[in-house]
């Protein structure tokens, strides 16, 4: 009988000891209270508490946590803006004071999340209310920075730290989106028209410059060609004069009439007219009387004193 009694006492003591053992999973910190008052914190692993007196009030997670937010804000010009964002936060550190804040600031996780979401929504709405509709889409980074600065101090009082806030989507009412699309389209058309005008102006300017350069080059080439033609004609006449003079000398030495030179030039001219005329009509008097009349005119021109001779006679 005594053995059985002792056995029961040992069993009771063993159960009491075992009831004081508990575990805390990795990533959590246990908060111990005694008679409802904070007592201490315990780290992950196997821990012991005073049976029936101490109890595990809460296991606080120190892991990163995320939550998705969807809310509405109103801009300065009374446009509704809809946000979809993702919030990443965690316990600030594993110090005792920080864990006490996390464990006792809010009744439960639900109240914490409600306060956290409403605080972030309020800060974003306050920022958006100072901006116009057209500015909001380009201020995604500024909104995030503003919220982080404003909310970090509040979260520290709660024992948390804001790790990241990502705004995944910013949308407006359908009517506003349609009007914004029209504005973008009209701006694109305006830019395209301006670019086309600039391109046309550049093309016209370059074309005018090219035409001016071509005219300048053509004029210079024509002037050079005229100069060369003049030189050629002068050389031709000089050579003709030398040839005629030489032929006249030879005719005189042979006791022949120098009018033969004129006759030869006349017949050569008629031959060239016929050979190179290319269908053009040239009227010439080819009769003996016509040739005699032409010869007399040539002789009269050759007998006429030149300007140099007239000046010499005047002197």
LINMO-V759895 format. One record per pair of residues at least 24 apart in sequence whose C-alpha atoms are under 10 Angstrom apart, sorted by the first residue. I is the first residue (numbers start at 1). GAP is how many residues later the second one is. If there is no record, write none. Layout:
I,GAP + I,GAP
//
This chain:
15,36 + 16,34 + 16,35 + 16,36 + 17,31 + 17,32 + 17,33 + 17,34 + 18,30 + 18,31 + 18,33 + 19,29 + 19,30 + 19,31 + 19,32 + 19,33 + 20,27 + 20,28 + 20,29 + 20,30 + 20,31 + 20,32 + 20,33 + 20,34 + 20,35 + 21,25 + 21,26 + 21,27 + 21,28 + 21,29 + 21,30 + 22,24 + 22,25 + 22,26 + 22,27 + 22,33 + 22,34 + 23,24 + 23,25 + 24,32 + 24,35 + 24,36 + 25,34 + 25,36 + 26,35 + 26,36 + 26,37 + 27,32 + 27,33 + 27,34 + 27,35 + 27,36 + 27,37 + 28,30 + 28,31 + 28,32 + 28,33 + 28,34 + 28,35 + 28,66 + 29,29 + 29,30 + 29,31 + 29,32 + 29,33 + 29,65 + 29,67 + 29,70 + 30,25 + 30,26 + 30,27 + 30,28 + 30,29 + 30,30 + 30,31 + 30,69 + 30,73 + 31,24 + 31,25 + 31,26 + 31,27 + 31,28 + 31,29 + 31,65 + 31,68 + 31,69 + 31,72 + 31,73 + 32,24 + 32,25 + 32,26 + 32,27 + 33,24 + 33,25 + 38,62 + 38,65 + 38,66 + 40,56 + 40,59 + 40,60 + 41,53 + 41,54 + 41,55 + 41,56 + 41,58 + 41,59 + 42,54 + 43,51 + 57,46 + 57,47 + 58,44 + 58,45 + 58,46 + 58,50 + 59,40 + 59,44 + 60,31 + 60,34 + 60,39 + 60,40 + 60,42 + 60,43 + 61,29 + 61,30 + 61,33 + 61,38 + 61,41 + 61,42 + 62,27 + 62,28 + 62,29 + 62,30 + 62,31 + 62,32 + 62,37 + 62,40 + 62,98 + 63,26 + 63,27 + 63,28 + 64,24 + 64,25 + 64,26 + 64,27 + 64,97 + 64,98 + 64,99 + 65,24 + 65,25 + 65,26 + 65,98 + 66,24 + 66,97 + 66,98 + 66,99 + 67,46 + 67,49 + 67,50 + 67,98 + 68,49 + 68,97 + 68,98 + 68,99 + 68,100 + 69,48 + 69,49 + 69,51 + 69,52 + 69,97 + 69,98 + 69,99 + 70,47 + 70,51 + 70,97 + 70,99 + 71,46 + 71,47 + 71,50 + 71,51 + 71,53 + 71,54 + 72,49 + 72,52 + 72,53 + 72,98 + 72,99 + 72,100 + 73,48 + 73,49 + 73,51 + 73,52 + 73,53 + 73,54 + 73,55 + 73,56 + 73,99 + 74,51 + 74,52 + 74,53 + 74,54 + 74,55 + 74,56 + 74,57 + 74,58 + 74,59 + 74,98 + 75,50 + 75,51 + 75,52 + 75,53 + 75,54 + 75,55 + 75,56 + 75,57 + 75,58 + 75,59 + 75,60 + 75,61 + 76,51 + 76,52 + 76,53 + 76,54 + 76,55 + 76,56 + 76,57 + 77,52 + 77,53 + 77,54 + 77,55 + 77,56 + 77,57 + 78,51 + 78,54 + 78,55 + 79,50 + 79,53 + 79,54 + 79,55 + 79,93 + 79,94 + 79,97 + 80,53 + 80,91 + 80,92 + 80,93 + 80,96 + 81,44 + 81,47 + 81,52 + 81,55 + 81,56 + 81,89 + 81,90 + 81,91 + 81,92 + 81,95 + 82,87 + 82,88 + 82,89 + 82,90 + 82,91 + 83,38 + 83,41 + 83,84 + 83,85 + 83,86 + 83,87 + 83,88 + 83,89 + 84,82 + 84,83 + 84,84 + 84,85 + 84,86 + 84,87 + 85,80 + 85,81 + 85,82 + 85,83 + 85,84 + 85,85 + 86,78 + 86,79 + 86,80 + 86,81 + 86,82 + 87,29 + 87,30 + 87,33 + 87,75 + 87,76 + 87,77 + 87,78 + 87,79 + 87,80 + 88,73 + 88,74 + 88,75 + 88,76 + 88,77 + 88,78 + 89,27 + 89,66 + 89,71 + 89,72 + 89,73 + 89,74 + 89,75 + 89,76 + 90,65 + 90,69 + 90,70 + 90,71 + 90,72 + 90,73 + 91,64 + 91,65 + 91,67 + 91,68 + 91,69 + 91,70 + 91,71 + 91,72 + 92,63 + 92,64 + 92,65 + 92,66 + 92,67 + 92,68 + 92,69 + 92,70 + 92,71 + 93,66 + 93,67 + 93,68 + 94,65 + 95,64 + 97,62 + 98,58 + 98,59 + 98,60 + 98,61 + 98,62 + 99,59 + 99,60 + 99,61 + 100,58 + 100,59 + 101,55 + 101,56 + 101,57 + 101,58 + 101,59 + 102,54 + 102,55 + 102,56 + 102,57 + 102,58 + 103,55 + 103,56 + 104,54 + 105,52 + 105,53 + 105,54 + 106,52 + 112,46 + 116,35 + 116,38 + 116,39 + 116,42 + 119,28 + 119,31 + 119,32 + 119,35 + 119,36 + 120,27 + 120,28 + 120,30 + 120,31 + 120,45 + 121,26 + 122,25 + 123,24 + 123,25 + 123,27 + 123,28 + 124,26 + 133,39 + 133,43 + 133,47 + 134,46 + 136,34 + 136,35 + 137,32 + 137,33 + 137,34 + 137,35 + 140,26 + 140,27 + 140,28 + 140,29 + 140,30 + 141,24 + 141,25 + 141,26 + 143,24 + 259,36 + 259,37 + 259,39 + 259,40 + 260,35 + 262,32 + 262,33 + 262,34 + 262,36 + 262,37 + 263,28 + 263,29 + 263,31 + 263,32 + 263,35 + 266,25 + 266,28 + 266,29 + 266,32 + 267,24
//
